[in-house]
Amino acid sequence: MDKIQELITENPLESLRNLATSYPGQVAFSTSFGLEDQVITDLISKEKLPIRIFTLDTGRLFGETYKLWQSTIEKYSIEIEAFAPKAEDIQNYIASVGPNGFYDSIENRKECCRIRKLVPLQRALSGVKIWITGIRSEQSPERSHLTQLEKDEANRLWKFHPLLAWDLKMVEDYIKTNQVPYNILHDQGYPSIGCAPCTRAVQAGEDARAGRWWWEADSAKECGLHWKDGKLIPNKKEISDDKSIIHSANKPLPSMTRLDQLESESIYILREVAAQFNRPVLLFSGGKDSITLVHLAKKAFEPGKIPFTLVHIDTGHNFPEALEFRDELVKQFDVKLEIGSVQESIDAGRAVEEKGKFPSRNGIQTVSLLETITRLKADACIGGARRDEEKARAKERIFSVRDVFGGWDPRLQRPELWNLYNGKIHNGENVRVFPISNWTELDVWEYIERENIKLPNLYFTHTRDVLRVDGHLFPVSEFVNLEPSDKVFSAKVRFRTVGDMTCTAAVESEANSLSEIIQEIRDSRTTERGSRLDDKRSEAAMEERKRGGYF
Ligand code: SF4
């Protein structure tokens, strides 16, 4: 101890240099590509210190982490050794509790960490005398009592935490001054980054590790790599004896509600999009589903900004209330808005206006949509479609690939086993992504009520001039070509779905609050798309439009 202790000074670089030269080939640094780890990698690499750098590739890391890994080895021209779990361990785990079984109990979670991290770590540390880590005291209460140099008796090695006394500002200043590459998730509210399914952004005031295994309300927030008694691999008895874990393995965790599960899945999908694509956009119609998507995107990345540009295809036949709401929402969330204009496509002769009493622009907005996707070079377009809306929508995958012409072939869709979404595409292709595909109309309304999401007043009862056609009440507007025999009258209505004024029918309703709307939907025997004229043109109207590049 004394000899090693003498090599350690207040200067992390000096300490690393002393250790590396005194114990050649026996010093290894484990990186998980956090801010602190990047500082240490920078110190080791610039000085060309003979210290091995390794990482544990759990197979469940964020796409952003893999990108950073790549850019780090390229910037410093170094090797970072990867230690992966054994395929057999993963197969057995999945067969036993499923791919996401770690959400079900502490024991399952620790077993997943054991096979994906602890077992590979043992291999990585074989022959190592001094293990360098990026731990800092202020990261969590559990880390605040550590000393810079610790003896790990069980594994016969020393652990050295060169940045233990650094505060976050010192780390950030170093990163900035030395232009060290870092994980962009840090800018989106992730101070501590581990595996994607087990890490979320933190709120202002939460401690840095609050976003790790957040569902384990009061547990120690450690995966066992730095287990407090110095042993690398706790056995199952030790796990269940760990008094810092409030929910013991024998007690069920507080169960997630249906809305919690739907929200969690959608947020996971949105984060996958941010990780897998370069220029993702969110298609915004001003309807309740796209408003819900924006709310989910906010939650997925808060306290960071929503990392998607909003795209609105302006048909020129919109409800003015929807446009007004759109502009306010853009200001409120401070997001970028791009507009594709159907009128411009018509004026340029690329789209042809329909004739008739209800000249819908719904079909021809595909032209503007595809033009806008091309102009923005968007590789992923997030939409608010749901499977319960319509049978063509029910056929779509969560990640639905469009060819270079924007076309969709329902027979050529990718399997989506468990929750693995494949975003690999060729040049010019793009992916439509449907994060709320598994929600029902009722789920959306209950979620809007639970989260207190603001909506345009079109969704609530109001008095409006309407025209009855085939039992449906169509709003009277400058875009509808009235005939002398048409009988216009005022009625108390609201809209269940909001599209163009020429193709969206209202329903007679007195519902003025979310709870009244929810009750109305529970009692309803028709689907919301039943009030869309554009869907009624043929049995396969939606599928035909989708094959041609529609939303
Ligand atoms: S952090 Fe989550 S996904 Fe990663 S090894 Fe642990 S339980 Fe498994």
Boltz pocket constraint, residues with backbone or C-beta under 6 A from the ligand:
constraints:
  - pocket:
      binder: B
      contacts: [[A, 58], [A, 60], [A, 102], [A, 108], [A, 109], [A, 110], [A, 112], [A, 113], [A, 114], [A, 116], [A, 117], [A, 194], [A, 195], [A, 197], [A, 198], [A, 223]]
      max_distance: 6.0
